[in-house]
């Protein structure tokens, strides 16, 4: 049985997690008949990569099974957080 993403992150570190596992942690939980990791994999399949997911309109993200407004907002917030971190690092190097 595969290790759940949160446990994998704790035991092996974030770098050991796949893109789908990290995204699943951000999404939180799944729903009836699918997991957060299922929704994360579908996002990655539809948009090609983490970069392909970022900066998508919320309505477009919400067309993926398991991604409603709240989860689409989490993805948008994570993207903005990453952008801010990058800008901070660029200004300070």
CNS distance restraints for C-alpha pairs under 8 A (distance, minus, plus):
assign (resid   3 and name CA) (resid   7 and name CA) 6.55 0.50 0.50
assign (resid   3 and name CA) (resid   8 and name CA) 5.98 0.50 0.50
assign (resid   4 and name CA) (resid   8 and name CA) 6.13 0.50 0.50
assign (resid   5 and name CA) (resid   9 and name CA) 6.13 0.50 0.50
assign (resid   5 and name CA) (resid  17 and name CA) 7.05 0.50 0.50
assign (resid   5 and name CA) (resid  21 and name CA) 5.20 0.50 0.50
assign (resid   5 and name CA) (resid  22 and name CA) 7.11 0.50 0.50
assign (resid   5 and name CA) (resid  24 and name CA) 7.37 0.50 0.50
assign (resid   5 and name CA) (resid  25 and name CA) 6.67 0.50 0.50
assign (resid   6 and name CA) (resid  10 and name CA) 6.31 0.50 0.50
assign (resid   6 and name CA) (resid  25 and name CA) 6.66 0.50 0.50
assign (resid   7 and name CA) (resid  11 and name CA) 6.01 0.50 0.50
assign (resid   8 and name CA) (resid  12 and name CA) 5.47 0.50 0.50
assign (resid   8 and name CA) (resid  13 and name CA) 6.88 0.50 0.50
assign (resid   8 and name CA) (resid  14 and name CA) 7.85 0.50 0.50
assign (resid   8 and name CA) (resid  16 and name CA) 7.58 0.50 0.50
assign (resid   8 and name CA) (resid  17 and name CA) 6.88 0.50 0.50
assign (resid   9 and name CA) (resid  13 and name CA) 4.47 0.50 0.50
assign (resid   9 and name CA) (resid  14 and name CA) 4.83 0.50 0.50
assign (resid   9 and name CA) (resid  15 and name CA) 7.92 0.50 0.50
assign (resid   9 and name CA) (resid  16 and name CA) 7.10 0.50 0.50
assign (resid   9 and name CA) (resid  17 and name CA) 6.42 0.50 0.50
assign (resid  10 and name CA) (resid  14 and name CA) 7.63 0.50 0.50
assign (resid  12 and name CA) (resid  16 and name CA) 5.97 0.50 0.50
assign (resid  13 and name CA) (resid  17 and name CA) 7.30 0.50 0.50
assign (resid  14 and name CA) (resid  22 and name CA) 7.69 0.50 0.50
assign (resid  17 and name CA) (resid  21 and name CA) 5.74 0.50 0.50
assign (resid  17 and name CA) (resid  22 and name CA) 6.29 0.50 0.50
assign (resid  18 and name CA) (resid  22 and name CA) 6.34 0.50 0.50
assign (resid  19 and name CA) (resid  23 and name CA) 6.09 0.50 0.50
assign (resid  19 and name CA) (resid  50 and name CA) 7.09 0.50 0.50
assign (resid  20 and name CA) (resid  24 and name CA) 5.94 0.50 0.50
assign (resid  20 and name CA) (resid  37 and name CA) 6.13 0.50 0.50
assign (resid  20 and name CA) (resid  40 and name CA) 5.20 0.50 0.50
assign (resid  20 and name CA) (resid  41 and name CA) 5.47 0.50 0.50
assign (resid  20 and name CA) (resid  44 and name CA) 7.25 0.50 0.50
assign (resid  21 and name CA) (resid  25 and name CA) 6.30 0.50 0.50
assign (resid  21 and name CA) (resid  37 and name CA) 6.15 0.50 0.50
assign (resid  21 and name CA) (resid  40 and name CA) 7.50 0.50 0.50
assign (resid  22 and name CA) (resid  26 and name CA) 6.53 0.50 0.50
assign (resid  23 and name CA) (resid  27 and name CA) 6.25 0.50 0.50
assign (resid  23 and name CA) (resid  37 and name CA) 7.52 0.50 0.50
assign (resid  23 and name CA) (resid  40 and name CA) 5.71 0.50 0.50
assign (resid  24 and name CA) (resid  28 and name CA) 6.16 0.50 0.50
assign (resid  24 and name CA) (resid  29 and name CA) 7.49 0.50 0.50
assign (resid  24 and name CA) (resid  36 and name CA) 4.87 0.50 0.50
assign (resid  24 and name CA) (resid  37 and name CA) 4.72 0.50 0.50
assign (resid  24 and name CA) (resid  39 and name CA) 7.39 0.50 0.50
assign (resid  24 and name CA) (resid  40 and name CA) 5.41 0.50 0.50
assign (resid  25 and name CA) (resid  29 and name CA) 7.92 0.50 0.50
assign (resid  25 and name CA) (resid  36 and name CA) 7.53 0.50 0.50
assign (resid  26 and name CA) (resid  74 and name CA) 7.04 0.50 0.50
assign (resid  26 and name CA) (resid  75 and name CA) 7.39 0.50 0.50
assign (resid  27 and name CA) (resid  36 and name CA) 6.13 0.50 0.50
assign (resid  27 and name CA) (resid  40 and name CA) 7.73 0.50 0.50
assign (resid  27 and name CA) (resid  71 and name CA) 5.72 0.50 0.50
assign (resid  27 and name CA) (resid  74 and name CA) 7.11 0.50 0.50
assign (resid  27 and name CA) (resid  75 and name CA) 7.72 0.50 0.50
assign (resid  28 and name CA) (resid  36 and name CA) 6.29 0.50 0.50
assign (resid  29 and name CA) (resid  35 and name CA) 6.35 0.50 0.50
assign (resid  29 and name CA) (resid  36 and name CA) 4.82 0.50 0.50
assign (resid  30 and name CA) (resid  34 and name CA) 5.59 0.50 0.50
assign (resid  30 and name CA) (resid  35 and name CA) 3.94 0.50 0.50
assign (resid  30 and name CA) (resid  36 and name CA) 4.08 0.50 0.50
assign (resid  30 and name CA) (resid  37 and name CA) 7.52 0.50 0.50
assign (resid  30 and name CA) (resid  38 and name CA) 7.70 0.50 0.50
assign (resid  30 and name CA) (resid  39 and name CA) 7.18 0.50 0.50
assign (resid  30 and name CA) (resid  66 and name CA) 6.40 0.50 0.50
assign (resid  31 and name CA) (resid  35 and name CA) 6.23 0.50 0.50
assign (resid  31 and name CA) (resid  36 and name CA) 7.67 0.50 0.50
assign (resid  31 and name CA) (resid  66 and name CA) 6.69 0.50 0.50
assign (resid  34 and name CA) (resid  38 and name CA) 5.91 0.50 0.50
assign (resid  34 and name CA) (resid  39 and name CA) 7.31 0.50 0.50
assign (resid  34 and name CA) (resid  66 and name CA) 7.87 0.50 0.50
assign (resid  35 and name CA) (resid  39 and name CA) 6.52 0.50 0.50
assign (resid  36 and name CA) (resid  40 and name CA) 6.11 0.50 0.50
assign (resid  36 and name CA) (resid  66 and name CA) 7.51 0.50 0.50
assign (resid  37 and name CA) (resid  41 and name CA) 6.08 0.50 0.50
assign (resid  38 and name CA) (resid  42 and name CA) 6.24 0.50 0.50
assign (resid  39 and name CA) (resid  43 and name CA) 6.24 0.50 0.50
assign (resid  39 and name CA) (resid  64 and name CA) 7.24 0.50 0.50
assign (resid  39 and name CA) (resid  65 and name CA) 6.32 0.50 0.50
assign (resid  39 and name CA) (resid  66 and name CA) 5.67 0.50 0.50
assign (resid  39 and name CA) (resid  67 and name CA) 7.08 0.50 0.50
assign (resid  40 and name CA) (resid  44 and name CA) 6.29 0.50 0.50
assign (resid  41 and name CA) (resid  45 and name CA) 6.05 0.50 0.50
assign (resid  42 and name CA) (resid  46 and name CA) 6.02 0.50 0.50
assign (resid  42 and name CA) (resid  64 and name CA) 7.04 0.50 0.50
assign (resid  42 and name CA) (resid  65 and name CA) 7.84 0.50 0.50
assign (resid  43 and name CA) (resid  47 and name CA) 6.01 0.50 0.50
assign (resid  43 and name CA) (resid  48 and name CA) 7.87 0.50 0.50
assign (resid  43 and name CA) (resid  53 and name CA) 7.04 0.50 0.50
assign (resid  43 and name CA) (resid  61 and name CA) 7.72 0.50 0.50
assign (resid  43 and name CA) (resid  64 and name CA) 6.65 0.50 0.50
assign (resid  44 and name CA) (resid  48 and name CA) 5.12 0.50 0.50
assign (resid  44 and name CA) (resid  49 and name CA) 5.15 0.50 0.50
assign (resid  44 and name CA) (resid  50 and name CA) 6.59 0.50 0.50
assign (resid  44 and name CA) (resid  52 and name CA) 7.86 0.50 0.50
assign (resid  44 and name CA) (resid  53 and name CA) 7.15 0.50 0.50
assign (resid  45 and name CA) (resid  49 and name CA) 7.47 0.50 0.50
assign (resid  47 and name CA) (resid  52 and name CA) 5.05 0.50 0.50
assign (resid  47 and name CA) (resid  53 and name CA) 5.56 0.50 0.50
assign (resid  48 and name CA) (resid  52 and name CA) 5.70 0.50 0.50
assign (resid  48 and name CA) (resid  53 and name CA) 7.57 0.50 0.50
assign (resid  49 and name CA) (resid  53 and name CA) 6.42 0.50 0.50
assign (resid  50 and name CA) (resid  54 and name CA) 6.42 0.50 0.50
assign (resid  52 and name CA) (resid  56 and name CA) 7.81 0.50 0.50
assign (resid  53 and name CA) (resid  61 and name CA) 7.78 0.50 0.50
assign (resid  54 and name CA) (resid  75 and name CA) 7.35 0.50 0.50
assign (resid  54 and name CA) (resid  76 and name CA) 6.91 0.50 0.50
assign (resid  54 and name CA) (resid  79 and name CA) 5.91 0.50 0.50
assign (resid  55 and name CA) (resid  76 and name CA) 6.79 0.50 0.50
assign (resid  55 and name CA) (resid  79 and name CA) 7.06 0.50 0.50
assign (resid  56 and name CA) (resid  60 and name CA) 6.54 0.50 0.50
assign (resid  56 and name CA) (resid  61 and name CA) 6.68 0.50 0.50
assign (resid  57 and name CA) (resid  61 and name CA) 6.58 0.50 0.50
assign (resid  58 and name CA) (resid  62 and name CA) 6.18 0.50 0.50
assign (resid  58 and name CA) (resid  69 and name CA) 7.12 0.50 0.50
assign (resid  58 and name CA) (resid  72 and name CA) 5.53 0.50 0.50
assign (resid  58 and name CA) (resid  73 and name CA) 6.89 0.50 0.50
assign (resid  58 and name CA) (resid  76 and name CA) 7.55 0.50 0.50
assign (resid  59 and name CA) (resid  63 and name CA) 6.70 0.50 0.50
assign (resid  59 and name CA) (resid  69 and name CA) 7.82 0.50 0.50
assign (resid  59 and name CA) (resid  72 and name CA) 7.97 0.50 0.50
assign (resid  60 and name CA) (resid  64 and name CA) 7.81 0.50 0.50
assign (resid  61 and name CA) (resid  67 and name CA) 6.59 0.50 0.50
assign (resid  61 and name CA) (resid  68 and name CA) 7.88 0.50 0.50
assign (resid  61 and name CA) (resid  72 and name CA) 5.89 0.50 0.50
assign (resid  62 and name CA) (resid  66 and name CA) 7.87 0.50 0.50
assign (resid  62 and name CA) (resid  67 and name CA) 4.84 0.50 0.50
assign (resid  62 and name CA) (resid  68 and name CA) 4.86 0.50 0.50
assign (resid  62 and name CA) (resid  69 and name CA) 6.30 0.50 0.50
assign (resid  62 and name CA) (resid  72 and name CA) 6.16 0.50 0.50
assign (resid  63 and name CA) (resid  67 and name CA) 6.95 0.50 0.50
assign (resid  63 and name CA) (resid  68 and name CA) 7.78 0.50 0.50
assign (resid  67 and name CA) (resid  71 and name CA) 5.48 0.50 0.50
assign (resid  67 and name CA) (resid  72 and name CA) 6.12 0.50 0.50
assign (resid  68 and name CA) (resid  72 and name CA) 6.12 0.50 0.50
assign (resid  69 and name CA) (resid  73 and name CA) 6.06 0.50 0.50
assign (resid  70 and name CA) (resid  74 and name CA) 6.33 0.50 0.50
assign (resid  71 and name CA) (resid  75 and name CA) 6.34 0.50 0.50
assign (resid  72 and name CA) (resid  76 and name CA) 6.28 0.50 0.50
assign (resid  73 and name CA) (resid  77 and name CA) 6.04 0.50 0.50
assign (resid  74 and name CA) (resid  78 and name CA) 6.12 0.50 0.50
assign (resid  75 and name CA) (resid  79 and name CA) 6.24 0.50 0.50
assign (resid  76 and name CA) (resid  80 and name CA) 6.26 0.50 0.50
assign (resid  77 and name CA) (resid  81 and name CA) 6.05 0.50 0.50
assign (resid  78 and name CA) (resid  82 and name CA) 6.16 0.50 0.50
assign (resid  79 and name CA) (resid  83 and name CA) 6.24 0.50 0.50
assign (resid  80 and name CA) (resid  84 and name CA) 6.17 0.50 0.50
assign (resid  81 and name CA) (resid  85 and name CA) 6.22 0.50 0.50
assign (resid  82 and name CA) (resid  86 and name CA) 6.19 0.50 0.50
assign (resid  83 and name CA) (resid  87 and name CA) 6.19 0.50 0.50
assign (resid  84 and name CA) (resid  88 and name CA) 6.12 0.50 0.50
assign (resid  85 and name CA) (resid  89 and name CA) 6.16 0.50 0.50
assign (resid  86 and name CA) (resid  90 and name CA) 6.07 0.50 0.50
assign (resid  87 and name CA) (resid  91 and name CA) 6.14 0.50 0.50
assign (resid  88 and name CA) (resid  92 and name CA) 6.25 0.50 0.50
assign (resid  89 and name CA) (resid  93 and name CA) 6.15 0.50 0.50
